[in-house]
């Protein structure tokens, strides 16, 4: 009997997750353009451009993107693009620096969220535009910029001939007072600490290749029963709050795979981060939180709180896992987060005409 009950519970959880995903896709389809596009894009005017394409050669679609870029620049009478492959050790940092050193007029990132984040981090404050050809499983920034993640040809066209606008970047400074390690991580969509980082760190890579972003659900179910962590949170130099949390997330924008708008009011260029404190203690709390997020209920729930802040400091007694745009960033006991207003210039589709 206990086994049968467990099977029924698991089946119900799967059906509930599928229902949430379906509803999220339906809600997304009702929006022709994202509310996150607050700043009006402007058309570029360039007789010719020197193009650098930084791409992950293991991703499906990379070869097609190279061919389309070469054909398009040849027809336009531009110089041949510089093609730079990422490696397992470097998702794009050195390649982006090389592109800047070689005078690129536009740097195109072809890959998943890791490649996009590495290139974007390097291009901050340079006024050299970032273009995206999404080839990964999540493609978070591309989704939040209204790029069609299934249309390689359309994204090549936008990368070369589209409009452009400035967007914010988040900056996360990490310190582990136990190990002495310290680092700085930029993020474009969502960073965080706690359970979300544990899930990112524990997602099965083979499963991710097979089913894409749904692989995170499997890891999430395994981590759902963990304990809350004691943290101190100080927003915009205000007195610190003492909280017990499962996760704290810092959102530059809020659209997730499956059409789920995790933070509906988040704007990608408003100079403010949306801080989400997640603190369920039971399965009922997780279900209530999922319902609020997916169906966008306005009523407040004690298991999830939303704040807006330009900077914040989080301190913990024991090291906690951290992540930036889905990339594990190690453990930390002190996390300082800030927003860099309109730090990155990006290529996008024309207004009211999503890719």
Secondary structure, 3 states (H helix, E strand, C coil): CHHHHHHHHHHHHHHHHHHHHHHHHHHHHCCCCCCCCCCCCEECCCCCCCEEEEECCCCCCHHHHHHHHHHHHHHHCCCCCEEEECCCCCCCHHHHHHHHHCCCCEEEEEECHHHHHHHHHHHCCCCCEEEEEECCCCCHHHHHCCCCCCCHHHHHHHHHHCEEEEEEEEEEEEECCCCCCEEEEEECCEEEEEHHHHHHHHCCHHHHHHHHHHHHHHHHHHHCCCCCEEEEEEECCCCCEEEEECEEEEECCCEEHHHEECCCCCCCCCCCEEEEEECCCCHHHHHHHHHHHHHCCCCCECCEEEEEECEEEEEEEEEEEEEECCEEEEEEEEEEEEEEEEEEEEEECCCCCCC
